[in-house]
Each structure stands twice: as C-alpha cells, then as structure tokens.
Amino acid sequence: MFNVFTGENSLSQRDKNFKGTIAFLDSGVGGFTILDKVKEKLPDYRLIYYFDRKNFPYGLKSDEQVTKVVAEAFQWLKSTYQPTLYVLACNTASTIALPHLRAVFKELIVGVVPSIKPAAELSVSGVIGVLATSGTLQRQYLNDLVRTFGQNKRFVFGSADGLVKIAEDYFLAKKNNALDDVSHHLKQIFSAEELRLMDTVVLGCTHYGHITGLLKQSAPSVAQWLDSAEAVAKRTGYLLALQSETKAGATSNDLSQHHSIVLSAPISAQEREALKRKYFDFVLVDRDDFLP
C-alpha cells in the first residue's frame, strides 16, 4: 500500500485518539514554522504535513497553476485523512487560492497573512521592511494590508526569492553555515541606509522563519523580525475552539493515530534524515505509494 520511512523513534509517540486532524500544506519546509507553533498550542490534534516538493516553489507558478495544485492536494488530504482544519502554510498560495478553496471545501481553512498590522503598531522609527517572494509582492492583497494598517509608515519592499532556497537547504541540513549567504542577499535587497532606518522587518514568507537567527546576525540594528507563525497558530486554536464537536479523521491506513509528513515527490536521503531528526515522532509517507 505505501512505504513508511521512519526514524528510530518514529513509532514511539503516544498512541491515542486525537480530537481532530490539522493538515498543513506548503511546497517546501516553510510551513514547518507554523506546524511547530500549532503543535505547542494544540497537542491533542493529529498533524499532517503535506510537503509538496513536486510543485516547489509555488511562487514561480501562475495563479491558475497554484490554485489547481493546491486544490488537488486539499482534495487528496480530505479523502485520505479527513482533516478538521486545513492550514495553507504559504503566503503566496494564500494570496492566490484561499477564495477558491473556501468556496469548494466546507472544512475550516486558515491562510497566512504578512504581519503588516503588528509591524505598524510596533515600529518606532516608522520605517518597516517587508521581505517576501516576488509572487507575494505582486499581490493586491499585500497592498491592501499596507493601505489599511500602514498609514503614516514607510514600507520598504524587498524581493527575496533567493532566501527561500537558502532557508530550505539550511533547514534540511544541506548547508550548515548559511550566514554569509543570508548577509549577502540581505545587502542586495536593502541598502545600508534602509537597514539603518528600519526597526522592524516583516517576514512575508514562511521559509524565512527558519533563518530568523541568521537575519538578526546580518542586520543587528533591526529590533523586530515578525513572521506569522504565532498568529496562525492562535487563529487555528480559536477556530477549533468554536466548534462544538471535533472528530478524529478516520483514515485508510494503520498509522491513523500518528502525525505524518506526506511527500508528493521523492526527496534525497540527506533530506529524509534531516526530517527524521527534527520530527522523530512523525511518520514519513510517500504519497505515490498510496493506492488510488
């Protein structure tokens, strides 16, 4: 039926009846920044992470392509794991596909919104950087957030597609020291004067949360680096609390009571080992090995 690639302790997690299932979707590892926060706040829910390597990165696809592949992944997750709630753990995909997904799926869906509002509230200097992929920066949704919440603030937008690959490799232990690469990219994105003036930077891609420490080292004058992981986790908990009843999703396999990472395409042995180390209580599953 399917292959399971387990770490040494993968099957030693508690075997229990979860209150429900939360499914996360991203084309890479960025969504793990959100999964980690949700796991802290909602330990009684089974977590399924759909690692869509087959379509990495979403930011280089057309709106139609992103909507199609995300909707297809949601449908597969629904038929296989029956989630209580979905988290679309990607800024670009959220700005494109959320309206369509909410029209098609009746389950709860949480998307990712760049932290423009809290950045505007926290900034003292009034100069705020926004690091995001070119796909996210092109969306009217981001402009609407800035117009609504960022009045009397100066926003400096930086296209940081290159940081996505750096963060992906860093998280998967393909590069042990990425500080030089991060510093180089940051200096290419923002001028020295811009970095001197801004006291807050919005991380508009979930991948960047994995390299926040490196960003801080690269620009120590910036007081706050804001991602959306905490806010998404709180929103997820709030919506689930509103439900009068939650049910654990029944699945078609014998690992129904385990957290899982679903791979839409093969990854390297090195990447597999990195995931095992970080998520030893998750089962790694290859989607292609599921029977249709």
C-alpha positions in Angstrom: 0.0 0.0 0.0 2.6 2.6 1.0 6.2 2.9 2.2 6.9 4.4 5.6 10.3 5.8 6.2 10.6 6.0 9.9 13.3 7.4 12.2 14.5 5.3 15.1 11.7 6.7 17.4 9.0 7.5 14.8 6.5 4.9 16.1 7.2 5.6 19.8 4.9 8.6 20.1 1.8 8.2 22.2 -0.9 6.2 20.6 -4.1 8.0 21.4 -7.4 9.2 20.0 -6.8 12.7 18.8 -9.5 15.3 19.0 -9.2 16.0 15.3 -6.7 16.4 12.4 -5.0 19.5 11.2 -3.5 19.4 7.7 -0.7 21.7 6.6 0.3 22.4 3.0 3.4 24.0 1.6 5.6 23.4 -1.4 8.7 23.3 0.9 9.7 23.4 4.5 8.4 26.9 5.3 5.1 25.6 6.8 7.0 23.7 9.5 7.5 27.1 11.2 3.7 27.1 11.7 3.3 23.4 12.4 5.8 23.8 15.3 3.7 26.6 16.9 0.5 24.7 16.4 2.0 21.5 17.9 2.9 23.5 21.1 -0.6 25.0 21.5 -2.7 22.1 20.3 -1.1 18.8 21.5 -4.3 16.9 21.2 -4.6 17.1 17.5 -3.1 14.9 14.9 -0.8 16.8 12.5 -0.4 16.0 8.8 2.2 18.0 6.8 1.8 17.8 3.0 5.4 18.5 1.7 4.6 19.4 -1.9 8.1 19.0 -3.3 6.7 18.1 -6.7 5.5 21.7 -7.1 8.2 23.6 -5.3 8.2 26.6 -5.4 4.7 27.9 -5.7 6.0 31.4 -6.2 7.2 30.6 -9.7 3.8 29.2 -10.9 0.9 31.1 -12.5 -2.2 31.8 -10.3 -4.1 29.2 -12.2 -1.4 26.6 -11.6 -1.1 27.3 -7.9 -4.9 27.2 -7.4 -5.1 23.9 -9.3 -2.2 22.1 -7.5 -3.3 23.3 -4.0 -6.9 22.3 -4.6 -5.8 18.9 -5.8 -3.7 18.5 -2.6 -6.5 19.5 -0.4 -8.8 17.0 -2.1 -6.3 14.2 -1.6 -5.8 15.2 2.1 -9.6 15.2 2.5 -10.1 11.7 1.1 -7.1 10.3 2.9 -7.0 12.0 6.3 -10.3 13.9 6.5 -8.9 17.0 8.2 -10.8 19.0 10.7 -8.9 22.1 9.6 -6.5 23.0 6.8 -3.6 25.4 7.2 -2.4 26.8 3.8 1.1 27.5 5.2 2.4 29.6 2.3 2.0 33.3 1.8 1.9 33.2 -2.0 -0.6 30.4 -2.2 -2.8 32.0 0.4 -3.0 35.3 -1.5 -3.9 33.3 -4.6 -6.0 30.3 -3.7 -7.9 31.0 -0.5 -11.1 32.3 -2.1 -11.4 29.2 -4.3 -10.6 26.8 -1.6 -13.2 28.3 0.8 -15.8 28.0 -1.9 -15.0 24.3 -2.6 -14.2 22.9 0.9 -16.6 23.1 3.8 -13.8 22.4 6.4 -12.1 25.2 8.3 -9.2 26.8 6.4 -6.6 29.1 7.8 -4.2 31.1 5.5 -1.1 33.1 6.1 -1.2 36.9 6.1 2.0 39.0 6.3 2.3 40.7 9.7 1.7 44.2 8.4 -0.6 45.3 11.2 1.5 44.3 14.1 4.6 45.7 12.4 2.9 49.1 12.0 1.9 49.0 15.7 5.4 48.1 16.9 7.6 50.2 14.8 9.0 53.3 16.5 11.1 54.6 13.6 8.2 54.3 11.2 10.3 52.6 8.6 9.3 48.9 8.0 11.0 46.4 5.8 9.0 43.7 4.0 10.8 40.6 2.9 8.7 38.4 0.6 8.9 36.4 -2.6 8.3 38.3 -5.9 5.0 36.4 -6.2 3.7 37.8 -2.8 4.9 41.3 -3.5 2.9 41.4 -6.7 -0.4 40.7 -5.0 -3.0 43.4 -4.4 -3.8 41.7 -1.1 -0.4 43.0 0.3 -1.1 46.5 -1.0 -4.5 46.4 0.7 -2.9 45.4 4.0 -0.4 48.3 3.8 -3.1 50.8 2.9 -5.4 49.6 5.7 -2.9 49.2 8.5 0.2 51.1 7.5 -0.8 54.7 7.3 1.9 57.2 8.2 4.5 54.4 8.0 7.2 54.0 5.3 7.4 50.5 3.9 10.4 49.2 2.0 9.7 46.1 0.0 12.4 43.6 -0.8 12.1 40.7 -3.2 13.8 37.8 -1.5 13.3 34.7 -3.7 16.9 33.6 -3.1 16.3 33.4 0.6 13.7 30.6 0.1 16.3 28.2 -1.3 18.8 29.2 1.4 16.2 28.6 4.1 15.2 25.3 2.6 18.8 24.0 2.4 19.6 25.3 5.9 16.6 23.6 7.5 17.3 20.3 5.7 20.9 20.4 6.8 22.2 20.7 3.3 24.2 23.7 4.4 25.5 24.0 7.9 26.6 27.7 7.8 24.4 30.0 5.7 25.2 33.2 7.5 27.4 34.6 4.6 24.7 33.8 2.1 22.0 35.4 4.1 24.1 38.5 4.7 25.0 38.8 1.1 21.3 38.5 0.0 20.1 41.0 2.6 22.6 43.6 1.4 21.5 43.1 -2.2 17.8 43.6 -1.1 18.1 46.6 1.2 20.6 49.4 1.1 22.7 50.1 4.2 20.7 53.3 4.8 17.4 51.4 4.6 18.7 48.9 7.1 19.9 51.7 9.4 16.5 53.4 9.4 14.1 50.4 9.7 13.5 48.9 13.1 11.0 46.3 12.0 11.0 43.7 9.2 8.0 41.7 8.2 8.9 38.1 7.1 6.4 37.6 4.3 7.3 34.0 3.5 7.1 31.1 6.0 10.5 29.9 4.9 12.2 32.9 6.4 11.3 31.9 9.9 13.9 29.1 9.7 16.7 31.7 9.2 15.5 34.5 11.6 18.6 34.0 13.7 20.8 34.5 10.7 18.9 37.6 9.6 19.3 39.1 13.1 23.0 38.5 12.9 23.1 40.0 9.4 21.3 43.2 10.5 21.6 43.6 14.3 20.1 47.2 14.2 16.7 45.8 13.3 14.8 45.4 16.5 12.0 43.1 15.3 11.6 40.4 12.7 8.0 39.4 12.5 6.6 36.2 11.0 3.0 35.0 11.0 3.5 31.6 12.7 2.3 32.6 16.2 -0.7 34.4 14.8 -1.7 31.5 12.5 -1.4 29.1 15.5 -3.6 31.3 17.6 -6.2 31.6 14.8 -6.2 27.8 14.4 -6.8 27.3 18.1 -9.5 29.9 18.1 -11.5 28.4 15.2 -11.2 24.8 16.6 -12.4 26.0 20.0 -15.5 27.5 18.3 -16.5 24.1 17.0 -19.0 22.3 19.3 -17.7 18.9 18.2 -14.5 17.7 16.7 -13.8 14.2 15.4 -10.6 12.4 14.7 -10.3 11.8 11.0 -10.6 8.1 10.0 -8.0 7.1 7.5 -7.5 4.2 5.3 -4.2 3.1 6.8 -2.9 1.5 10.0 -1.0 4.7 11.1 -4.2 6.7 11.6 -3.2 7.8 15.1 0.3 9.1 14.1 1.5 12.5 13.0 2.7 12.3 9.4 4.7 14.1 6.7 3.4 13.3 3.3 5.9 13.7 0.4 4.4 14.5 -3.0 7.7 13.7 -4.7 10.9 11.9 -3.6 13.5 13.7 -1.5 17.1 12.9 -1.0 18.4 10.5 1.7 20.1 13.5 3.4 16.8 15.5 3.4 15.0 12.4 4.7 17.4 12.1 7.6 17.1 15.7 8.5 13.3 15.4 8.7 13.7 12.3 10.9 15.9 14.1 13.3 13.7 17.1 13.6 10.4 15.2 13.6 11.2 11.9 15.2 7.5 11.5 16.3 6.2 11.8 12.7 5.9 9.1 10.1 7.3 9.9 6.7 5.0 8.7 3.9 5.4 8.8 0.2 2.1 9.8 -1.5 2.9 7.9 -4.7 2.8 4.6 -2.7 -0.9 5.1 -1.7 -3.3 3.0 -3.6 -5.7 5.2 -5.6 
